[in-house]
């Protein structure tokens, strides 16, 4: 027992001496490094977030990946930011704070990075990474070190598959106009409700576009393609955009024209987008019919669609425009070159109904299907797929009740739509008269709101009781 106690005492004393000696050595090394830093001549290299044209500096993000991977150096800092990993899961990553400095070593040379953030007069932040190294080490290690940064950053991106992002433009007084969030929409091209032949053609067109870089450049054309998605509300246009992005593995840039100050600002936004992206302008017909909410002119928008600025903002981009009725738009606005592919999203017909029934209710055949088909033949397509799908979700425990509710709603919608059309004709007057922008004066003819159908369904379900649960 005495020997064992003595042994523990010796271990404790040795450990204490070791810790103290290690502390002394660390302190001495820090002093020597500090003295060396003061007597040595250093050179600084700046890596700004934006270049002189306000475009994103790709190398800045590679440096950000690399510097934030120096976890041991960041852990030793007084202030460290903690973020959820963009790779998903429960991983937490460390990140530099504003104006924080961390150290690195490469081939025996000591290097430091500063996350420099300057706040300008209008409270805009200007971000720059500043690399500091001794001049005597510059020729020996600089090129190898920069290549090392590229390699490490690429490895980080390979380990963590880049998640798709949705970018939205902010007000024009900010330097960095685009703000992003993860694009988490679940839609895919396989789940979009549309004609199977049309789906196949679209997928083939997208695949052909991705493989046509050399072909476009041989023709002297910008490697981009434009789509027009048109049809009533609730027919799946926005979901289709998300499905395209997931199929192509492209980010989405949604342009809010009300946050654009003028035509030049719109061009700047386009320049700041990245390659491999979808650039989306929704409700284009609303802007063309009444652009009082935006300072962008018609000529500015047309130049945005097919102007020379498209050749200055990177390759492999797809522009997507959505609207309700293209028949009301001047043909030159939608000419080839500005819009290459037109895709119509119709109201729900019986074939779409069958697809929705299988997707939402797991029903491929039902005794009420012939009656539903008859109702569609009598009333036509008067409801959007979104409205039909909502009724199925509400009645997912009873397919029979869902189908009966849909049949009744189709009939009600037919009467209501006819009534609204009559009022529209009487209000709009001479429909042949054109506005100064080349658009007809019109008011959108929409189907009854879902809440009205829900009210009707409440009365209908009370009468049905429990006899329709089979």
N, C-alpha and C positions, 0 to 999 in steps of 0.2 A: 504494500500500500504506500509506504514511504517513497519507494523508487518510482512508483507511478505518479505520485504527486510531484516529485522532483522533475520527472520527465515533462509533465504538463507545464511546470514553471519555466523550464528551459525553452519549450516551444513558444510560450507566451512572450518571453523576453526577446527571443530571436525574431518573432513576428513584429514586435514593436520596433525593434532596431531596424528591421528591413523597411517598414513603412516610413520611418523617419529618414532613412538613407535615401529611399526612393523620392521622397518629397524634396530633400535637399538637392538631389541630382536634377529633378524636374525644374526646380527653382533656378539652379545654376544654368541649365540649358536655356530657359526662358530669358535670363539676363544676357547670355551670350548672343542669342538670336536678336534681342532688342538692340544690343550694341552694334551687331553686324548690320541690322536694318538701317541704323542711323548713319553709318559710315559708308555704306554701299550706295551706288548710283542705281536707281530703279527706272523702269519704263512702264507706262500705263497704256493699256489697250481697252477701248470702250466698245461695248456691244449693245447698242440701243435697241429698244423694243420696236421702234418704227424707223424707217429710213426717211430720206429727205422728201419723198413723195407720199409720206404717211402710210406706206404699205408695211405690212408686218414683216419683220426681219426673221427669217426662218432660223438663222443661227442663234438668235436670242433664245428661242425655245429649246434648242439643243443644249445650250449652256445652262438654261434653267433646269432641264432634266438632270444634267451632269452634276451641277452644284448641289442640288437638293438630294442627290444620291450620296453625298459625302456625310452620311448620317453621324459618324463619330465626331466630326468637327462641329456639326450643328448641335449635337447633344452637349458639347462642352460650352456652348454659348449661353449667355445670361438669359436671352429671350429666344424662344423657338415657337413657331406656329405649328399647330397640329391640324391636319386635314384628313378627311376620308379619302382613301385611295380611289382614283378614277377607274381602277380595274374592277371595282365592285367588291363585294364581300365586306368583312369587318376590319380590313387592314387600315392602319393609321400611318400616314406619311409625315415626315418632318419637313418644314419649309422655312427659308430665311425670312426674317422680319425686314422692314424697310431700313436701309442704310446699315445693315448688319454686315460684318466682315468675318469670313472664315478662311482657314488655311488649308493648303493642299501641298503634297510633295510629288514630284515627278522626276525620275532619273537623278535622284539626289538633290534636286533643286527645290527650294522653298518658294511657294507661290501663294498669293492671296486673292480672294474674290470679294468684291463689295457689291451688295445689292442696292445701288444708289437710286434714290427716289427724290426728285426735285418737284416741289409744289410751285407752280407759276402763279402769276398775278390773278388769273381767273380760276384759281383753285384746281387746275388740271394737273394731274400727276404725269411726270415724265420719267420713265423707268429705263435704267441702263445698268448692265453688269460691267464692272471695272476690274480688269485683270492687272495685277501688279507682279512684276518679276524683276530680278536683277539684270542689268544690261549685259553683264558678263555671261549670263545663262541664256540670253535671248537667241543667239545664233545656234547654240547647241541643242535647245529643246523646243523652241517655239512651234515649228512645223509639226514635229512629232506629237507635241502636246495637243495641238488643235485637232489633229487626226484622232488622237486618243479620245477627245471629247465627242467627236462624231461617232466613234465606235461604241462607246459606252451608252450614249443617248439612243442609238439604234437598237442596242441590246435591250434597253429598258422598254422601248416601244414594242419590240418583238415579244417580250415577256408579258406585256400588258396590251392586249389588242385594243387599238384606239376606239373608244366609244364614240358613236355618232352624236353630233351636237346640233342644236337648233340655235341659230344666231338671229337676234332681233336688233334693228338699228335704234340707237338712242338719239337724243336731241343733238342738234348740229354743233353746239358750242363745245363739245367734248372732242379731244384728240382721237381717242379710240372709240369709234362709233358703234362697233358691234359688241353686244353682250350675249353670252351663251348660256345654255342649260342643256343637260343631257336629253337627247331625243329618244324617249322611252315609249313611243307609240307602238302598240303590238301588231299593227296591220302589216301584212305581207302581200305580195302580188298573188299568192295562192289563195288568200282569204278574202280578197276584194271581190265583191259580187259584180260580175260582168260576164259578157258573152265569152265562152271559152276560146273561140277563134280569134276574137279581138285581143284577149289576154296573150295568146301565143304570138300574135304579130307584134304586140308592144314589147314583150320580152325579147323577141328576136331583134327588134329595132334597137333596143338598149344595148344588147350584147354586141351588135354590129358597130354601134357608135364607139364603145369602149376599145374596140380593136382597130379603129380607123385613123389613128394619129398620122401615120405616114401618108395615107390617102388624102386627108384634108390638107396637109402641108404641101403635097405635090400640086394640089389644085390652087394653092395660094389662099386658102380659106382658114378662118379661125376655127379651131377644133371645139365647136360648140353645137348644141342642138336645142331647138325651142319647141315647147309643147303648149297647146291651148286645151284646157279642160273646161268644158262648158256644159251647163245643164242646171236644172232647178236646185234649190237648197236641199241638203239632206241626201244627195245622191252619191256621196262618197268621194268628192273631189279632193278634199283635204287629206282623207285617209289614203288616197291613191298617191299623193305626194310623199307621205311618210313611207309607203310601201316601195316607191321608186328609190328613195334614199337608202333603205335597208338592202334592196336588191343590188344597188350599185356600190354600196358602202361609201356614200357621199354625205357630207354635212349639208344642212339646209340653211340658207340665208333668206329670211322672210323680210321683204322690204315694206315698211310702213310708210306710205307716201306722205302721211300727215306729219311725220317727223323729219321731213326733208325740206330744207330751207329754200333751195332753188335748183336749177338745172345743173349747175356746177357741183353742188353738194351731192346730187344723185350720182354723178360720175365718180366722185370721190368714194362713195360707198361701194360702187362696183369695183374700183381699183383695189379696195381693201379686202375683197373676197379672195379666198384661196382656190387653187385648182381642186378638181374632184369635188365639186359642190353643185347643189341645186339652188338656183336663185329664183325665189317665188314672189310674184305680185298677185295678190288675191283681189277679187272683185274689180277687175280691170274695167268692166263696163260702167260700174258706178263712178269711177274716176273720170272716164271719158264723158259721161253724161252730165256730171256736176263735180268739177274739180275745185270748188270753192274752199274745200278743207285742206287743199295742198297748194304750195307755191310753185309746183313743177308745171311747166307748160307742156302742151301736146308735143311740140317739136323736141323738147327735152326728153320726154318719155320715149319717143320713137328713136332718138339717138341712143338712149339707154338700151333699147331692144336690139339694135343692129349697127350702132355707130362704131367709129374707129377705136373708141375707148375699149371695146371688147377685145381688141388685139393686144392691149397693154396690161391685161389683168390675169394672165395665165391661161393655160390650156385646160381642156377636159372639163367643160362646164355645161350644165343644162339649165335653160331658163324655162320656167313654168308660169303660165298666166291662167287665171281662172276667171270665169264670168258666167252669167246666167243665160243670156241670149245673144249669140254672135250675129244673128240676123240684123240686129239694130246697130251694128258697128260698120263704119266706112270700110270697104274692102281693102284699101291701101294699108290700113293699120295692121291687117292680118295677112299681108302678102307673104309668099315664100321668101325666106331669108330672115324675116322677122318672126314668123311662126311656121315651123316646118311640119308639125303633126297636129291635127285637130282630133280630139277624142270627145265624143258626146256621152254624157252621163244622164240616162233617161230616168223617168219615174219608174216605179216598180211594176213590172208586168207579171204574168203568171209564172214564166220560167224563173224569174228572179225570186218570186215567192217560194217556189219549190226549193231553190238553193238556200234561202233563209230558213225555211222550215227544217231542213236537214242540219244546218249549222247551229241554230238556236234551240231547236226542240228535239233534234235527233230523230226526226220523222221523215222517212223517204216515201211513204204511201199512207193514205188515210181515206176513210169513207167519205169525208167531206171535200176531198180535193176536186171532184167533178163539179160540185156546187160552187166552190171558190173560183174555178176556171170559168164557169158560166157568169158569175158576177163580174169577173174581169172583162169578159166579152161584152157584157151589157154596159158597164161603166167606163171601160178603158182604164188606162193607168192614171190614177188621180192622187196617189199617195207616194211619197218618197220611200226608198228602202229603209231609211232611218226611222220613219214613222211606223212602217210595218214591223221592223225589228223591235221597236219599243213596245208595241202591243204584244209581241211574242215573249219578251222578257217579263212583262207584267203578268202574263198567264202561263209561265213556263211549267207550272205544275199540272196544267190541263190543256193539252193540245187541242181538244175539241172546243173548249171555251175560247182559246186563242183564235182559232179559225173562224168561229161564229162572230167574234168581236170584229175581226178584220173585214169579214163580208159586210157587216152592218156599217162599219166605218167607211168602206169604199162607197157605199150607196149615199151616205150622208155627205161625203166629200164631193161626190159628183153634183149633188144639188147645190151645195155651198159654193163650189167653184163656178158653176153656171151663173149663180146669183152675183158673185163678185165680178165675173166677166161682163155682165150686163151693166153694172155700175161703172166699171172701168171705161166701157165704150161711151157711156153718156157723159163721163167726166172729162175724157181726153179730147173730145171734139173731133176735129179733122185730123185723122191719124196720118194723113199723107204729108202734113206739114213737118219740115225738118228744122232742127235747131241749128245754131251757128256752128256747132262742132260736128255737124253731119249726122246727128243721132235723132231718132224719133222721140217725141214727147211720149213717155209711157210710164205706167206704174206697174210694178211687179205683181203678177197674179199668183198668189200663194194659196196653198191648201189650208184647211182649218188647223188651228194649233192643236198640239197633242193634248193640252189640258182640256180642250173641249171634248175630245174623244174620250178622255179619262172620265169626264162627267157622265157622258153617255154610257160608258162601260159600267159605271157604278149602278145605274138604273137597270141595265141589262143583266148584270150578274145577280142582282137581287131576285129577278124573275126566274133565272135559270135554276137557282138552288144547287143541290148536290147532284142532280141527275146528269150533269155533263162531265163528271170527273173521269170518265172512262176514255 
